[in-house]
Amino acid sequence: MLLTGSRRAAERRLAATRMEGGEPCLVVGTHALVQEKTAFRSLGLAIIDEQHRFGVDQRRALAERGMGPQKPDVLLMSATPIPRSLALTMYGDLDVSLLDERPPGRKPVTTAMRPESARAKVMAFIRAQVEGGRQAYIVYPLVEESEKIALSAATTAFEALTTGPLAGLRLALLHGRMAADEKDEVMRRFRDGAIDVLVATTVIEVGIDVPNATVMVVEHPERFGLSQLHQLRGRVGRGAAESFCILLGDVGVEAGERLQVIVGSEDGFEIARADLAIRGMGDLFGERQSGVPTFRIADPLKDEALSDAARAAADRLVDEDPDLARPEHRRIKQVLRRGYGRALELFRVG
């Protein structure tokens, strides 16, 4: 079954009835699975793809959609784990399965930073790729220009590109404020090769598969997180042709050092580790997915050996006394209950 916010009310009611009735089923959905008043009679497995698109409470809510006492198995999927989840793998609360091979026939994506002074060359490169039968993306952080932020925006850039350096090519605009059917139509035309260059916002970050697209240009790359940039880069290199990701614009020293992580690696876990070091792990006992944690014992990057030893000791303790019922362990249980409460439930959410 498919459950999304755009489904008709009758279709959503039918889906809810089947789920609550216990009929064996596989439900594929969006955030509607969390937001709708739905429950599974016996939820056995919850798979959350692109986990960084969901908040901690949203992921917990989906895992708790089961009506029985048994908790479902939960699988979190992402090309670049958020800092909080990566930290949880280090602390031992999440197990990791790593797929580190490319699909057959795909080549690495060449990634480079280019200053504003190289803009004309970058546009000429896009034109050359299109003339060679390929397609390109140009991504902006904003839909429309703002007086408060000195950044280029997709709508104004689209007009300038159409009459300027990319004149004569088939350009289209795509952003989150467009109607759903209009966005679908633009993406269909781009997929079918009727559009050469797609000027867009991060609405294309996930779920877009156009093997013929070989160039991804990201404007104002300093405005994007490392995970976002890695996801955007993943929109190209999906075919057999050589592909390129260009981070275009003048950036400061600190931002430049951060962006070098993307230039130097295509490994999602390596990028996530760098993101963890830069942004912090978030609150392992709360809802923040990045930032300085309230749990400040040890550094998951610098003290991995210590974390491994502590995790092994904790595993032994739980194996021997899972309810912490022994007299020598009751004090630990009291401290956990008094000091954390609901936070312990959030700690279990990847």
N, C-alpha and C positions, 0 to 999 in steps of 0.2 A: 504494500500500500504506500501511497505517497501522501504526506501531510505537510502542507505549507500554508502560510497565512493567506495566500491568494485563492485557495480552494473554496468552493462554495460551502455554505453552512451545512447543507444536507450531506455533503461529502465528508465534512469534518465530523459530523454526528455519527455517520456510518463507521468511520474509522475508530472513533472512541468506543462505540458499541462492540466492535470486533476485538479491540484490545482488552477492554474490561471483561469481556466474556470468556477470555482464556483460549480463544481459537488460535492454533499455531499460525504465526504470521511473521513477516519481515516488514518493518516499517522504515521507510526512507523519508527523511524530512529535514526541515530547516529549524530555526529557532522556535518555530511553532510547536515543536515537540516539547519544549520547555514552557512556553508561554500559554499554550492551550491547557484547559482543564482536562487533561487526559491521564490515564493510568493504565498500566499493564497488569493483568491478572497474575502473570508469572514472568517477569522480565529476567531473562537469563544472561543476555549480553548487550551492552551498550557501547557502540563504536562512535567516537567523536572525532571526525575528520577536521583538519585545520583548527586544531584546538585553541590556537591563539585568538580565534574569532569569538570565543566564548569566555565569559567571566567565570571566576571560581564558583560563585553561587549557581550560575547556569549549568555548569558541568555537574555540580552536586545534585541539582534538581533533576537532571536527566537520569542520573544513576539511582535516584530515589523514586523513580516513577513506578517501581514495582509495588504491588499491593500486599504481598506476603512478607514474612519476616526475613526471607533469604535475600541477601544482597547480590546484585548481578556482577558478573565479570565486566570490567571496563577496559577498553582499549583506546588510547589516545594516539592520534596520528598527526604528524606535522613534519614538514621539511626542515623547519628550524624551531626546535622546542623553545617555549618562553623561558626566561631565566628561572622562574619559580619551579617549573617542572624539571628543568635540568638539575636544579639544586636538590629536588626530591629524589632524583635518581642517584645522586651522590650520597645522600643520607640514607638510602636504602629503602625508601617507602614506595618506590616505583621500580619495576623491572624494565629492562630496555631490550628491544629487538631492533637491530640496525640493518637497514637495506642500503648497502654502500656500492652497488653496481648500477651502471647506466643501462637503460634498455638497449637492446642490440641496435647497432647502427648509429647511435647518437655520439656526437663529438663534444668535447668541452667547450664552454662558452668563453670567448675572450672578453675580459672585462678591463676597462681603462677609465681613468679620470682625465677629463679635458677641461682646460680653463675657458673662460668666456671668449678669449681672443681666438680660440679655435672653432668658434661656432660655424663660420662659413665652411670650413673643411668638413665638419660633422654633417652639415646639411648636404654638402656635395656627396659625401659618402652614402647618405640615405638615398639620394637620387640615383647614384650608381647601382646600389643594391636593387632598387625598384626597376631600373632599366634592365637589370639582369634577371628579372622575373620574380624577385622576392618582395616581401612586405615588411613594414616597420611599425613600431609603436613609439610615440613620444608622450611621456607621462609627466603631469604637473601636480603639485601638492594641493592646488586650489581650483575650484570650479570657476570662480569669478574673482577679479582683482579686488583688493581691500585697501582702504585708505590707511588702515592700521598696520598692515604688513606689506613690506616692499618686496613682493614676489610676483613673478609672472603667473598667469592663470590660464587654464585650458581654453576658455571661451575666447579671450582676446588673442591668445597665441594662435588659435585655429584660424582666425581671420587674417592675422599677419602672415602666417605660413602659406595660406592659400593664395595670397596676392604677392608674396615675396619669394623667399628662397625655394619653396616647393611648388611654385605656380606651375600648372599644367599636369600635376599629378592628381590622383583621385584621393582626396582627403575626407575624413569623416570625424565627427566629434562624439565622444561618449563620456557621460558622467552620471553620478548617482541621482541627480535631480530630474533626470529624464523619466518619462513614463516607462513602465516595464515593457510594454509591447514595442515601444520605440527603441529601447536598448536592445531588445532581442533582434529586431530588424537590422540594426547596425552591425551587431555581431554576426548575424547570418551572412550579410553581404561581405564582411571582412573575411570570414571563414571560406566563402565561396570565391574569393579573389576579386570581387568587384570593387574593393577599396584597397588602395596602395599603402596609405599611412593612416593609422588610427591615433588621433590626438585624444588623450584620455586622462582621467584621474585614477586613483587606486582602485576604482571599481573593477579593474581588470586583474587585480592582484592574484586571485585564485579562480580556478574553474574554467580557464580559457585555454583551448587547445587548437592552435593554428600552426601546423608543422611548417608551412611556407614562410612564416615570419622569422626573420633572421637578425633584426636590429631592434634593440630596446634602448632608447635614449631617456634618461631620467633627468629632468630639470630640477634645480635646487636640491641635489641629493642629500644635502645636510639636513633637510627637513624630514627625512625618512629614517626609520629605525633600521637596524641591520637585518632583522627578520623580514621587514617589508621589502627591502632592496633585494634580498635573496629570493623572495617570492616573485617579485617583478622580473628578475633575471630569468626565473624559471618559465616565463611565457615564451622565451625564444630557446633555440636549441632543441626543439621538439621533433625535428626532422633530421635528415642525413646531411644537410648543408652546414657549412661553417657559420657560426652565429656570434653576435657581438652585443655586449652591454656597455653603454657609454654613460658615465656620470658626468654631466655637463654643467659647468658653472664655477665661479670663483668661490672658494670656501676658506675658512680660517684654518689655522694650524691644527687646533684640537680636532675639528671636524675632519680635516684631511687625514689625520692619523687614524681616526675611527673608520673612515671610508676605505682605508688601505686594507682593512680586514676583508672587505668584499672583493677588492681587486686581487688579493693574494690567495683566496680560497673559494672553492665551490662546495666544501664540506659543510653541510648544515650543522653538524654537531660542533665543529670547530668554530663556526660563526656564532653559534649559541653560547659557547663557552666565553668567547670574547664579549658578547652581549651581557652575559652574567657578570663578568668582571667590571664592565663599564656601568651598567644600570643597577646592579645589585639583584639579589635573588627574590626580592619581594618579601611578603610576610607569609612564612610557611604555616603559621597558625592563624592566618587571616585571609583577606580577600585580595590584597594588593599583589599584582603579578610581577612587579619589579620594584626597585628601591631598596633602601636599607631595611633589613628585617628586624623584627622584634626579638627573634631568636638569634642571639649574638655569640653563641658558643662555637668557636672555631670558624675558619674560613674554608668553604667547600673547595676552593681552588688551591689554596696554599697548604691546607692541612688534610689532604686526601687520605694519607696513611693513618692519621689520628681518627678521621671519620670512619675509616674501614674497621679499625680496632673497636671503636665505640659501638658501631653497628653490630659487630659480631658479639660483643658483650650483651647488648640489648636483645639480640636474637636468642641467646642462651637463656636469658632471664625469662623471656616470654614463653620459650619452649618448656621451661621447668615450672613456671607458675603464671599461666596466661591471665588469670584474674587478679594477680598480685594479692593473693589471699593469705600468704604466709606472714607470720608476725614480723619478720625482718623486712618484709616488702610493703607493709601497710602504709608506712610513712610516705613511700614513693607515690602510692595511689592517692593519698590525701593531698599531697602537693600538686599532683596533676589535676585532680578535680577542682581544687580551690583556685589554682593559679590560671587555668586555661578554659575549663568548661566547654563552651561551644567551639572554641578554637581547635580542640582535638578532632572534632568532626571535620573541620575545614582542612586539617592537616592531611586527611585521607584523600582529599580531592586533588587529582593531578592538575 
